[in-house]
Amino acid sequence: RFNDLEQERQLTDRVQQLGNFGLEAANARNWPQAIEDLNQALEICGDCRFSADLHRNLGLIYCRKGEVENGKRELEVALKLRPDDSDARQALDVLASLPVKPVTAR
């Protein structure tokens, strides 16, 4: 029983660490590293208590990188996991108010 709790604590610590690394990378505008860190945290986390925050942060980072569709998808997942997440709701509202760019043929 103790070993199970210790292993769970280590995984939780790793998820938080990766989430923090992702935010630090995003603050440095290192989008690929930020996305990699948050995706790795989500992979370890599964449906842990941090998953809504991780999805929200990943969504915001995708949006800052210019990958609006990926950002929207992650923000919607975050909102589904935590319907009262005002940051995810506000970000989705902003995205909904943006003009749609027409797709041009190349």
Biopython code that builds the backbone (N, CA, C, O; Angstrom):
import numpy as np
from Bio.PDB.StructureBuilder import StructureBuilder

atoms = [
    (1, "ARG", "N", (0.830, -1.205, 0.000)),
    (1, "ARG", "CA", (0.000, 0.000, 0.000)),
    (1, "ARG", "C", (0.867, 1.259, 0.000)),
    (1, "ARG", "O", (0.611, 2.198, -0.755)),
    (2, "PHE", "N", (1.893, 1.272, 0.851)),
    (2, "PHE", "CA", (2.780, 2.429, 0.908)),
    (2, "PHE", "C", (3.490, 2.632, -0.424)),
    (2, "PHE", "O", (3.632, 3.761, -0.894)),
    (3, "ASN", "N", (3.935, 1.532, -1.031)),
    (3, "ASN", "CA", (4.631, 1.631, -2.319)),
    (3, "ASN", "C", (3.724, 2.214, -3.393)),
    (3, "ASN", "O", (4.173, 2.991, -4.235)),
    (4, "ASP", "N", (2.443, 1.838, -3.362)),
    (4, "ASP", "CA", (1.487, 2.391, -4.327)),
    (4, "ASP", "C", (1.344, 3.901, -4.144)),
    (4, "ASP", "O", (1.332, 4.653, -5.119)),
    (5, "LEU", "N", (1.235, 4.333, -2.899)),
    (5, "LEU", "CA", (1.109, 5.765, -2.614)),
    (5, "LEU", "C", (2.368, 6.522, -3.022)),
    (5, "LEU", "O", (2.292, 7.627, -3.559)),
    (6, "GLU", "N", (3.515, 5.922, -2.764)),
    (6, "GLU", "CA", (4.781, 6.564, -3.127)),
    (6, "GLU", "C", (4.912, 6.679, -4.645)),
    (6, "GLU", "O", (5.357, 7.705, -5.159)),
    (7, "GLN", "N", (4.523, 5.628, -5.354)),
    (7, "GLN", "CA", (4.586, 5.661, -6.817)),
    (7, "GLN", "C", (3.626, 6.720, -7.371)),
    (7, "GLN", "O", (3.970, 7.446, -8.304)),
    (8, "GLU", "N", (2.433, 6.805, -6.799)),
    (8, "GLU", "CA", (1.462, 7.815, -7.227)),
    (8, "GLU", "C", (1.996, 9.224, -6.974)),
    (8, "GLU", "O", (1.823, 10.113, -7.808)),
    (9, "ARG", "N", (2.638, 9.427, -5.836)),
    (9, "ARG", "CA", (3.210, 10.729, -5.516)),
    (9, "ARG", "C", (4.306, 11.095, -6.509)),
    (9, "ARG", "O", (4.398, 12.244, -6.942)),
    (10, "GLN", "N", (5.135, 10.118, -6.868)),
    (10, "GLN", "CA", (6.209, 10.379, -7.830)),
    (10, "GLN", "C", (5.637, 10.759, -9.195)),
    (10, "GLN", "O", (6.152, 11.659, -9.859)),
    (11, "LEU", "N", (4.572, 10.070, -9.613)),
    (11, "LEU", "CA", (3.946, 10.403, -10.892)),
    (11, "LEU", "C", (3.329, 11.798, -10.845)),
    (11, "LEU", "O", (3.452, 12.571, -11.796)),
    (12, "THR", "N", (2.673, 12.110, -9.745)),
    (12, "THR", "CA", (2.077, 13.436, -9.581)),
    (12, "THR", "C", (3.158, 14.515, -9.623)),
    (12, "THR", "O", (2.991, 15.551, -10.267)),
    (13, "ASP", "N", (4.265, 14.261, -8.931)),
    (13, "ASP", "CA", (5.376, 15.221, -8.948)),
    (13, "ASP", "C", (5.910, 15.409, -10.363)),
    (13, "ASP", "O", (6.209, 16.531, -10.770)),
    (14, "ARG", "N", (6.030, 14.315, -11.113)),
    (14, "ARG", "CA", (6.558, 14.392, -12.484)),
    (14, "ARG", "C", (5.594, 15.162, -13.388)),
    (14, "ARG", "O", (6.025, 15.957, -14.223)),
    (15, "VAL", "N", (4.303, 14.929, -13.223)),
    (15, "VAL", "CA", (3.303, 15.652, -14.016)),
    (15, "VAL", "C", (3.407, 17.150, -13.738)),
    (15, "VAL", "O", (3.415, 17.959, -14.666)),
    (16, "GLN", "N", (3.486, 17.511, -12.471)),
    (16, "GLN", "CA", (3.595, 18.928, -12.113)),
    (16, "GLN", "C", (4.894, 19.530, -12.649)),
    (16, "GLN", "O", (4.904, 20.657, -13.145)),
    (17, "GLN", "N", (5.977, 18.782, -12.547)),
    (17, "GLN", "CA", (7.271, 19.258, -13.033)),
    (17, "GLN", "C", (7.223, 19.502, -14.540)),
    (17, "GLN", "O", (7.677, 20.544, -15.014)),
    (18, "LEU", "N", (6.681, 18.558, -15.289)),
    (18, "LEU", "CA", (6.578, 18.723, -16.739)),
    (18, "LEU", "C", (5.664, 19.891, -17.096)),
    (18, "LEU", "O", (5.946, 20.648, -18.025)),
    (19, "GLY", "N", (4.574, 20.033, -16.357)),
    (19, "GLY", "CA", (3.678, 21.161, -16.588)),
    (19, "GLY", "C", (4.386, 22.487, -16.372)),
    (19, "GLY", "O", (4.212, 23.427, -17.148)),
    (20, "ASN", "N", (5.183, 22.560, -15.317)),
    (20, "ASN", "CA", (5.947, 23.785, -15.042)),
    (20, "ASN", "C", (7.009, 24.031, -16.110)),
    (20, "ASN", "O", (7.208, 25.165, -16.544)),
    (21, "PHE", "N", (7.691, 22.960, -16.532)),
    (21, "PHE", "CA", (8.680, 23.098, -17.605)),
    (21, "PHE", "C", (8.011, 23.622, -18.872)),
    (21, "PHE", "O", (8.562, 24.474, -19.570)),
    (22, "GLY", "N", (6.823, 23.108, -19.159)),
    (22, "GLY", "CA", (6.093, 23.551, -20.342)),
    (22, "GLY", "C", (5.757, 25.027, -20.284)),
    (22, "GLY", "O", (5.880, 25.738, -21.281)),
    (23, "LEU", "N", (5.330, 25.489, -19.115)),
    (23, "LEU", "CA", (5.008, 26.913, -18.961)),
    (23, "LEU", "C", (6.260, 27.783, -19.072)),
    (23, "LEU", "O", (6.220, 28.870, -19.649)),
    (24, "GLU", "N", (7.373, 27.296, -18.514)),
    (24, "GLU", "CA", (8.630, 28.040, -18.636)),
    (24, "GLU", "C", (9.063, 28.126, -20.096)),
    (24, "GLU", "O", (9.499, 29.181, -20.558)),
    (25, "ALA", "N", (8.943, 27.016, -20.820)),
    (25, "ALA", "CA", (9.305, 27.013, -22.238)),
    (25, "ALA", "C", (8.399, 27.966, -23.019)),
    (25, "ALA", "O", (8.862, 28.673, -23.914)),
    (26, "ALA", "N", (7.114, 27.983, -22.681)),
    (26, "ALA", "CA", (6.177, 28.886, -23.361)),
    (26, "ALA", "C", (6.540, 30.341, -23.079)),
    (26, "ALA", "O", (6.487, 31.178, -23.979)),
    (27, "ASN", "N", (6.904, 30.641, -21.850)),
    (27, "ASN", "CA", (7.304, 32.015, -21.515)),
    (27, "ASN", "C", (8.534, 32.448, -22.301)),
    (27, "ASN", "O", (8.720, 33.633, -22.580)),
    (28, "ALA", "N", (9.381, 31.466, -22.658)),
    (28, "ALA", "CA", (10.566, 31.752, -23.477)),
    (28, "ALA", "C", (10.241, 31.648, -24.972)),
    (28, "ALA", "O", (11.132, 31.748, -25.816)),
    (29, "ARG", "N", (8.961, 31.446, -25.289)),
    (29, "ARG", "CA", (8.485, 31.295, -26.672)),
    (29, "ARG", "C", (9.105, 30.096, -27.390)),
    (29, "ARG", "O", (9.249, 30.093, -28.612)),
    (30, "ASN", "N", (9.465, 29.090, -26.612)),
    (30, "ASN", "CA", (9.963, 27.839, -27.177)),
    (30, "ASN", "C", (8.756, 26.908, -27.304)),
    (30, "ASN", "O", (8.587, 25.971, -26.523)),
    (31, "TRP", "N", (7.922, 27.190, -28.307)),
    (31, "TRP", "CA", (6.645, 26.480, -28.458)),
    (31, "TRP", "C", (6.813, 24.969, -28.602)),
    (31, "TRP", "O", (6.091, 24.225, -27.938)),
    (32, "PRO", "N", (7.737, 24.478, -29.445)),
    (32, "PRO", "CA", (7.856, 23.014, -29.571)),
    (32, "PRO", "C", (8.160, 22.335, -28.235)),
    (32, "PRO", "O", (7.588, 21.289, -27.929)),
    (33, "GLN", "N", (9.054, 22.921, -27.441)),
    (33, "GLN", "CA", (9.389, 22.332, -26.145)),
    (33, "GLN", "C", (8.202, 22.412, -25.190)),
    (33, "GLN", "O", (7.929, 21.460, -24.460)),
    (34, "ALA", "N", (7.506, 23.528, -25.192)),
    (34, "ALA", "CA", (6.339, 23.692, -24.317)),
    (34, "ALA", "C", (5.276, 22.648, -24.641)),
    (34, "ALA", "O", (4.715, 22.022, -23.742)),
    (35, "ILE", "N", (5.007, 22.469, -25.921)),
    (35, "ILE", "CA", (3.992, 21.501, -26.349)),
    (35, "ILE", "C", (4.433, 20.084, -26.007)),
    (35, "ILE", "O", (3.628, 19.276, -25.545)),
    (36, "GLU", "N", (5.704, 19.784, -26.232)),
    (36, "GLU", "CA", (6.221, 18.450, -25.903)),
    (36, "GLU", "C", (6.101, 18.166, -24.407)),
    (36, "GLU", "O", (5.664, 17.086, -24.011)),
    (37, "ASP", "N", (6.490, 19.136, -23.578)),
    (37, "ASP", "CA", (6.420, 18.946, -22.121)),
    (37, "ASP", "C", (4.984, 18.718, -21.656)),
    (37, "ASP", "O", (4.724, 17.822, -20.853)),
    (38, "LEU", "N", (4.057, 19.526, -22.159)),
    (38, "LEU", "CA", (2.666, 19.387, -21.720)),
    (38, "LEU", "C", (2.041, 18.099, -22.247)),
    (38, "LEU", "O", (1.259, 17.463, -21.540)),
    (39, "ASN", "N", (2.368, 17.706, -23.465)),
    (39, "ASN", "CA", (1.857, 16.430, -23.974)),
    (39, "ASN", "C", (2.402, 15.262, -23.167)),
    (39, "ASN", "O", (1.679, 14.304, -22.891)),
    (40, "GLN", "N", (3.668, 15.335, -22.789)),
    (40, "GLN", "CA", (4.252, 14.279, -21.963)),
    (40, "GLN", "C", (3.579, 14.249, -20.589)),
    (40, "GLN", "O", (3.299, 13.174, -20.059)),
    (41, "ALA", "N", (3.324, 15.409, -20.022)),
    (41, "ALA", "CA", (2.629, 15.473, -18.733)),
    (41, "ALA", "C", (1.239, 14.856, -18.844)),
    (41, "ALA", "O", (0.811, 14.118, -17.957)),
    (42, "LEU", "N", (0.534, 15.158, -19.936)),
    (42, "LEU", "CA", (-0.805, 14.591, -20.134)),
    (42, "LEU", "C", (-0.753, 13.082, -20.296)),
    (42, "LEU", "O", (-1.635, 12.373, -19.813)),
    (43, "GLU", "N", (0.276, 12.588, -20.972)),
    (43, "GLU", "CA", (0.417, 11.145, -21.163)),
    (43, "GLU", "C", (0.602, 10.439, -19.824)),
    (43, "GLU", "O", (0.006, 9.389, -19.585)),
    (44, "ILE", "N", (1.422, 11.012, -18.957)),
    (44, "ILE", "CA", (1.648, 10.431, -17.634)),
    (44, "ILE", "C", (0.408, 10.602, -16.762)),
    (44, "ILE", "O", (0.033, 9.701, -16.013)),
    (45, "CYS", "N", (-0.213, 11.753, -16.867)),
    (45, "CYS", "CA", (-1.348, 12.115, -16.015)),
    (45, "CYS", "C", (-2.576, 11.247, -16.283)),
    (45, "CYS", "O", (-3.244, 10.806, -15.348)),
    (46, "GLY", "N", (-2.870, 11.005, -17.558)),
    (46, "GLY", "CA", (-4.118, 10.316, -17.883)),
    (46, "GLY", "C", (-5.286, 11.185, -17.459)),
    (46, "GLY", "O", (-5.443, 12.304, -17.948)),
    (47, "ASP", "N", (-6.103, 10.676, -16.552)),
    (47, "ASP", "CA", (-7.241, 11.466, -16.065)),
    (47, "ASP", "C", (-7.004, 11.933, -14.625)),
    (47, "ASP", "O", (-7.937, 12.008, -13.825)),
    (48, "CYS", "N", (-5.747, 12.245, -14.309)),
    (48, "CYS", "CA", (-5.429, 12.712, -12.960)),
    (48, "CYS", "C", (-6.049, 14.086, -12.710)),
    (48, "CYS", "O", (-6.620, 14.689, -13.618)),
    (49, "ARG", "N", (-5.938, 14.565, -11.511)),
    (49, "ARG", "CA", (-6.595, 15.819, -11.121)),
    (49, "ARG", "C", (-6.019, 17.043, -11.818)),
    (49, "ARG", "O", (-6.620, 18.117, -11.764)),
    (50, "PHE", "N", (-4.872, 16.906, -12.468)),
    (50, "PHE", "CA", (-4.255, 18.039, -13.160)),
    (50, "PHE", "C", (-4.608, 18.103, -14.638)),
    (50, "PHE", "O", (-4.210, 19.042, -15.327)),
    (51, "SER", "N", (-5.348, 17.123, -15.132)),
    (51, "SER", "CA", (-5.551, 17.030, -16.585)),
    (51, "SER", "C", (-6.271, 18.249, -17.164)),
    (51, "SER", "O", (-5.922, 18.692, -18.258)),
    (52, "ALA", "N", (-7.249, 18.797, -16.473)),
    (52, "ALA", "CA", (-7.954, 19.972, -17.002)),
    (52, "ALA", "C", (-7.002, 21.158, -17.142)),
    (52, "ALA", "O", (-7.031, 21.865, -18.149)),
    (53, "ASP", "N", (-6.161, 21.375, -16.133)),
    (53, "ASP", "CA", (-5.186, 22.471, -16.204)),
    (53, "ASP", "C", (-4.191, 22.251, -17.335)),
    (53, "ASP", "O", (-3.841, 23.185, -18.056)),
    (54, "LEU", "N", (-3.742, 21.018, -17.483)),
    (54, "LEU", "CA", (-2.775, 20.715, -18.542)),
    (54, "LEU", "C", (-3.379, 20.951, -19.920)),
    (54, "LEU", "O", (-2.736, 21.532, -20.794)),
    (55, "HIS", "N", (-4.622, 20.498, -20.112)),
    (55, "HIS", "CA", (-5.291, 20.718, -21.402)),
    (55, "HIS", "C", (-5.493, 22.217, -21.658)),
    (55, "HIS", "O", (-5.284, 22.692, -22.774)),
    (56, "ARG", "N", (-5.897, 22.953, -20.625)),
    (56, "ARG", "CA", (-6.084, 24.395, -20.789)),
    (56, "ARG", "C", (-4.772, 25.073, -21.167)),
    (56, "ARG", "O", (-4.725, 25.865, -22.108)),
    (57, "ASN", "N", (-3.716, 24.761, -20.434)),
    (57, "ASN", "CA", (-2.423, 25.386, -20.721)),
    (57, "ASN", "C", (-1.920, 25.013, -22.109)),
    (57, "ASN", "O", (-1.376, 25.856, -22.822)),
    (58, "LEU", "N", (-2.100, 23.762, -22.491)),
    (58, "LEU", "CA", (-1.692, 23.336, -23.829)),
    (58, "LEU", "C", (-2.501, 24.079, -24.886)),
    (58, "LEU", "O", (-1.955, 24.500, -25.906)),
    (59, "GLY", "N", (-3.794, 24.239, -24.645)),
    (59, "GLY", "CA", (-4.637, 24.977, -25.581)),
    (59, "GLY", "C", (-4.197, 26.420, -25.736)),
    (59, "GLY", "O", (-4.145, 26.943, -26.849)),
    (60, "LEU", "N", (-3.882, 27.061, -24.628)),
    (60, "LEU", "CA", (-3.426, 28.453, -24.682)),
    (60, "LEU", "C", (-2.088, 28.568, -25.414)),
    (60, "LEU", "O", (-1.861, 29.519, -26.161)),
    (61, "ILE", "N", (-1.217, 27.602, -25.195)),
    (61, "ILE", "CA", (0.088, 27.613, -25.871)),
    (61, "ILE", "C", (-0.086, 27.403, -27.366)),
    (61, "ILE", "O", (0.552, 28.088, -28.166)),
    (62, "TYR", "N", (-0.946, 26.460, -27.754)),
    (62, "TYR", "CA", (-1.215, 26.275, -29.188)),
    (62, "TYR", "C", (-1.716, 27.585, -29.802)),
    (62, "TYR", "O", (-1.289, 27.966, -30.891)),
    (63, "CYS", "N", (-2.612, 28.262, -29.108)),
    (63, "CYS", "CA", (-3.147, 29.527, -29.633)),
    (63, "CYS", "C", (-2.051, 30.573, -29.768)),
    (63, "CYS", "O", (-1.988, 31.284, -30.771)),
    (64, "ARG", "N", (-1.196, 30.671, -28.771)),
    (64, "ARG", "CA", (-0.095, 31.641, -28.838)),
    (64, "ARG", "C", (0.856, 31.305, -29.979)),
    (64, "ARG", "O", (1.468, 32.196, -30.569)),
    (65, "LYS", "N", (0.978, 30.017, -30.289)),
    (65, "LYS", "CA", (1.850, 29.579, -31.384)),
    (65, "LYS", "C", (1.195, 29.824, -32.741)),
    (65, "LYS", "O", (1.870, 29.823, -33.771)),
    (66, "GLY", "N", (-0.123, 30.035, -32.739)),
    (66, "GLY", "CA", (-0.844, 30.256, -33.988)),
    (66, "GLY", "C", (-1.602, 29.038, -34.476)),
    (66, "GLY", "O", (-2.218, 29.080, -35.541)),
    (67, "GLU", "N", (-1.567, 27.954, -33.716)),
    (67, "GLU", "CA", (-2.298, 26.734, -34.070)),
    (67, "GLU", "C", (-3.671, 26.779, -33.394)),
    (67, "GLU", "O", (-3.927, 26.085, -32.410)),
    (68, "VAL", "N", (-4.540, 27.619, -33.956)),
    (68, "VAL", "CA", (-5.816, 27.926, -33.318)),
    (68, "VAL", "C", (-6.714, 26.694, -33.196)),
    (68, "VAL", "O", (-7.355, 26.500, -32.163)),
    (69, "GLU", "N", (-6.766, 25.866, -34.229)),
    (69, "GLU", "CA", (-7.644, 24.689, -34.159)),
    (69, "GLU", "C", (-7.197, 23.728, -33.063)),
    (69, "GLU", "O", (-8.027, 23.217, -32.312)),
    (70, "ASN", "N", (-5.886, 23.478, -32.963)),
    (70, "ASN", "CA", (-5.382, 22.630, -31.883)),
    (70, "ASN", "C", (-5.668, 23.271, -30.529)),
    (70, "ASN", "O", (-6.040, 22.587, -29.576)),
    (71, "GLY", "N", (-5.494, 24.577, -30.453)),
    (71, "GLY", "CA", (-5.773, 25.286, -29.212)),
    (71, "GLY", "C", (-7.226, 25.171, -28.805)),
    (71, "GLY", "O", (-7.544, 24.909, -27.645)),
    (72, "LYS", "N", (-8.095, 25.368, -29.767)),
    (72, "LYS", "CA", (-9.535, 25.270, -29.498)),
    (72, "LYS", "C", (-9.897, 23.871, -29.005)),
    (72, "LYS", "O", (-10.667, 23.720, -28.056)),
    (73, "ARG", "N", (-9.342, 22.860, -29.651)),
    (73, "ARG", "CA", (-9.627, 21.472, -29.255)),
    (73, "ARG", "C", (-9.218, 21.227, -27.804)),
    (73, "ARG", "O", (-9.984, 20.652, -27.031)),
    (74, "GLU", "N", (-8.013, 21.662, -27.434)),
    (74, "GLU", "CA", (-7.535, 21.447, -26.063)),
    (74, "GLU", "C", (-8.349, 22.242, -25.046)),
    (74, "GLU", "O", (-8.634, 21.749, -23.955)),
    (75, "LEU", "N", (-8.720, 23.463, -25.399)),
    (75, "LEU", "CA", (-9.538, 24.278, -24.493)),
    (75, "LEU", "C", (-10.914, 23.650, -24.286)),
    (75, "LEU", "O", (-11.457, 23.692, -23.183)),
    (76, "GLU", "N", (-11.474, 23.069, -25.341)),
    (76, "GLU", "CA", (-12.773, 22.397, -25.208)),
    (76, "GLU", "C", (-12.665, 21.179, -24.304)),
    (76, "GLU", "O", (-13.568, 20.914, -23.511)),
    (77, "VAL", "N", (-11.566, 20.431, -24.416)),
    (77, "VAL", "CA", (-11.351, 19.287, -23.521)),
    (77, "VAL", "C", (-11.248, 19.782, -22.078)),
    (77, "VAL", "O", (-11.846, 19.200, -21.174)),
    (78, "ALA", "N", (-10.493, 20.849, -21.870)),
    (78, "ALA", "CA", (-10.341, 21.403, -20.517)),
    (78, "ALA", "C", (-11.693, 21.801, -19.938)),
    (78, "ALA", "O", (-11.977, 21.545, -18.768)),
    (79, "LEU", "N", (-12.523, 22.427, -20.763)),
    (79, "LEU", "CA", (-13.832, 22.880, -20.297)),
    (79, "LEU", "C", (-14.766, 21.704, -20.024)),
    (79, "LEU", "O", (-15.599, 21.759, -19.120)),
    (80, "LYS", "N", (-14.621, 20.650, -20.807)),
    (80, "LYS", "CA", (-15.422, 19.451, -20.567)),
    (80, "LYS", "C", (-15.033, 18.809, -19.231)),
    (80, "LYS", "O", (-15.891, 18.322, -18.495)),
    (81, "LEU", "N", (-13.742, 18.815, -18.931)),
    (81, "LEU", "CA", (-13.260, 18.233, -17.679)),
    (81, "LEU", "C", (-13.586, 19.114, -16.476)),
    (81, "LEU", "O", (-13.851, 18.612, -15.384)),
    (82, "ARG", "N", (-13.563, 20.440, -16.685)),
    (82, "ARG", "CA", (-13.854, 21.375, -15.603)),
    (82, "ARG", "C", (-14.722, 22.502, -16.164)),
    (82, "ARG", "O", (-14.206, 23.535, -16.590)),
    (83, "PRO", "N", (-16.055, 22.295, -16.164)),
    (83, "PRO", "CA", (-16.971, 23.271, -16.772)),
    (83, "PRO", "C", (-16.902, 24.676, -16.178)),
    (83, "PRO", "O", (-17.327, 25.632, -16.825)),
    (84, "ASP", "N", (-16.380, 24.820, -14.973)),
    (84, "ASP", "CA", (-16.319, 26.150, -14.354)),
    (84, "ASP", "C", (-14.962, 26.835, -14.567)),
    (84, "ASP", "O", (-14.650, 27.809, -13.882)),
    (85, "ASP", "N", (-14.160, 26.337, -15.504)),
    (85, "ASP", "CA", (-12.846, 26.932, -15.786)),
    (85, "ASP", "C", (-13.040, 28.227, -16.571)),
    (85, "ASP", "O", (-13.234, 28.209, -17.786)),
    (86, "SER", "N", (-12.987, 29.342, -15.861)),
    (86, "SER", "CA", (-13.266, 30.633, -16.500)),
    (86, "SER", "C", (-12.186, 31.025, -17.511)),
    (86, "SER", "O", (-12.486, 31.704, -18.493)),
    (87, "ASP", "N", (-10.941, 30.611, -17.289)),
    (87, "ASP", "CA", (-9.872, 30.931, -18.242)),
    (87, "ASP", "C", (-10.095, 30.218, -19.574)),
    (87, "ASP", "O", (-9.942, 30.821, -20.637)),
    (88, "ALA", "N", (-10.455, 28.941, -19.517)),
    (88, "ALA", "CA", (-10.725, 28.192, -20.750)),
    (88, "ALA", "C", (-11.950, 28.770, -21.451)),
    (88, "ALA", "O", (-11.949, 28.915, -22.674)),
    (89, "ARG", "N", (-12.988, 29.101, -20.698)),
    (89, "ARG", "CA", (-14.206, 29.682, -21.272)),
    (89, "ARG", "C", (-13.887, 31.016, -21.946)),
    (89, "ARG", "O", (-14.318, 31.264, -23.073)),
    (90, "GLN", "N", (-13.141, 31.865, -21.264)),
    (90, "GLN", "CA", (-12.802, 33.174, -21.813)),
    (90, "GLN", "C", (-11.971, 33.022, -23.092)),
    (90, "GLN", "O", (-12.205, 33.734, -24.068)),
    (91, "ALA", "N", (-11.016, 32.110, -23.092)),
    (91, "ALA", "CA", (-10.189, 31.898, -24.285)),
    (91, "ALA", "C", (-11.037, 31.405, -25.452)),
    (91, "ALA", "O", (-10.846, 31.848, -26.585)),
    (92, "LEU", "N", (-11.972, 30.492, -25.188)),
    (92, "LEU", "CA", (-12.856, 30.006, -26.254)),
    (92, "LEU", "C", (-13.762, 31.120, -26.763)),
    (92, "LEU", "O", (-14.037, 31.196, -27.960)),
    (93, "ASP", "N", (-14.225, 31.981, -25.866)),
    (93, "ASP", "CA", (-15.051, 33.120, -26.293)),
    (93, "ASP", "C", (-14.262, 34.058, -27.203)),
    (93, "ASP", "O", (-14.787, 34.550, -28.201)),
    (94, "VAL", "N", (-13.006, 34.303, -26.856)),
    (94, "VAL", "CA", (-12.156, 35.152, -27.699)),
    (94, "VAL", "C", (-11.959, 34.499, -29.064)),
    (94, "VAL", "O", (-12.056, 35.166, -30.094)),
    (95, "LEU", "N", (-11.684, 33.200, -29.071)),
    (95, "LEU", "CA", (-11.500, 32.495, -30.345)),
    (95, "LEU", "C", (-12.759, 32.561, -31.197)),
    (95, "LEU", "O", (-12.682, 32.718, -32.415)),
    (96, "ALA", "N", (-13.922, 32.441, -30.555)),
    (96, "ALA", "CA", (-15.185, 32.477, -31.297)),
    (96, "ALA", "C", (-15.437, 33.852, -31.904)),
    (96, "ALA", "O", (-16.131, 33.967, -32.915)),
    (97, "SER", "N", (-14.884, 34.885, -31.299)),
    (97, "SER", "CA", (-15.117, 36.239, -31.805)),
    (97, "SER", "C", (-14.144, 36.635, -32.915)),
    (97, "SER", "O", (-14.320, 37.673, -33.554)),
    (98, "LEU", "N", (-13.131, 35.825, -33.144)),
    (98, "LEU", "CA", (-12.158, 36.138, -34.194)),
    (98, "LEU", "C", (-12.781, 35.937, -35.566)),
    (98, "LEU", "O", (-13.571, 35.014, -35.764)),
    (99, "PRO", "N", (-12.427, 36.797, -36.512)),
    (99, "PRO", "CA", (-12.938, 36.589, -37.873)),
    (99, "PRO", "C", (-12.346, 35.308, -38.455)),
    (99, "PRO", "O", (-11.182, 34.979, -38.224)),
    (100, "VAL", "N", (-13.160, 34.610, -39.200)),
    (100, "VAL", "CA", (-12.710, 33.372, -39.829)),
    (100, "VAL", "C", (-11.908, 33.737, -41.065)),
    (100, "VAL", "O", (-12.358, 34.509, -41.911)),
    (101, "LYS", "N", (-10.712, 33.167, -41.154)),
    (101, "LYS", "CA", (-9.884, 33.430, -42.326)),
    (101, "LYS", "C", (-10.343, 32.527, -43.466)),
    (101, "LYS", "O", (-10.479, 31.317, -43.279)),
    (102, "PRO", "N", (-10.584, 33.097, -44.638)),
    (102, "PRO", "CA", (-10.987, 32.255, -45.762)),
    (102, "PRO", "C", (-9.826, 31.365, -46.201)),
    (102, "PRO", "O", (-8.662, 31.764, -46.163)),
    (103, "VAL", "N", (-10.170, 30.173, -46.610)),
    (103, "VAL", "CA", (-9.160, 29.240, -47.106)),
    (103, "VAL", "C", (-8.912, 29.577, -48.567)),
    (103, "VAL", "O", (-9.842, 29.626, -49.372)),
    (104, "THR", "N", (-7.669, 29.805, -48.894)),
    (104, "THR", "CA", (-7.343, 30.151, -50.279)),
    (104, "THR", "C", (-6.715, 28.957, -50.973)),
    (104, "THR", "O", (-5.910, 28.229, -50.392)),
    (105, "ALA", "N", (-7.094, 28.774, -52.216)),
    (105, "ALA", "CA", (-6.526, 27.678, -53.007)),
    (105, "ALA", "C", (-5.113, 28.051, -53.416)),
    (105, "ALA", "O", (-4.822, 29.211, -53.708)),
    (106, "ARG", "N", (-4.258, 27.073, -53.433)),
    (106, "ARG", "CA", (-2.861, 27.322, -53.834)),
    (106, "ARG", "C", (-2.555, 26.628, -55.122)),
    (106, "ARG", "O", (-1.433, 26.718, -55.620)),
]
sb = StructureBuilder()
sb.init_structure("model")
sb.init_model(0)
sb.init_chain("A")
sb.init_seg("    ")
for serial, (resi, resn, name, xyz) in enumerate(atoms, 1):
    if name == "N":
        sb.init_residue(resn, " ", resi, " ")
    sb.init_atom(name, np.array(xyz, "f"), 0.0, 1.0, " ", f" {name:<3s}", serial, name[0])
structure = sb.get_structure()
